[in-house]
Amino acid sequence: MVTLMLDSGQLEVVLTRAERGFALRGENIVMPRASITKVMLTDDAWIWLRGFRRRGTHVPGVIAAGTWKSGGGEDFVLIRGHRPSVVIELDGSGEFSRIILTTRHGIELVKALRLDVENEASDVTHLVGGEAEPTGDAAEGAAKPAGPAAKPATPRRVRVPKVAPAT
């Protein structure tokens, strides 16, 4: 399994010797944290594979490792079997535009990347465009928005993973 190392400035994908061999890559993948635009969890990483293999190994349904080239840029792929995976979309300023990895640490990665969210929404109804009716003391002094100019700024889109209930 891939090891992900995240600090305040960068995310590093640490590859084992075997993973480097399958991907035909001599070094780990390091990307600035600021270049990460979106992180998505998936149960089937194979549907995210796009383009053609440029360098690496591909046995359909078993392993895909290496660099894939498409019209959207180059992707680094390390998919093994049909296991939970993470898709990391980047701004395209670096070597890759997307990284697809089979890892069981996807939920932890999403949580770690959310630690720097500055403006957490206090009321979910603002996210979907509805208006919440204030309750209690807030209802007395609250003013309704005065029209389209008073709409809140669109919040940053973050995918929240599903968590299975404890049994």
Secondary structure, 3 states (H helix, E strand, C coil): CCEEEECCCEEEEECCHHHHHHHCCCCCEEEEHHHEEEEEEECCHHHHCCCEEEEEEEECCCEEEEEEEECCEEEEEEEECCCCEEEEEECCCCCCCEEEEECCCHHHHHHHHHCCCCCCCCCHHHCCCCCCCCCCHHHHHCCCCCCHHHCCCCCCCCCCCCCCCCC
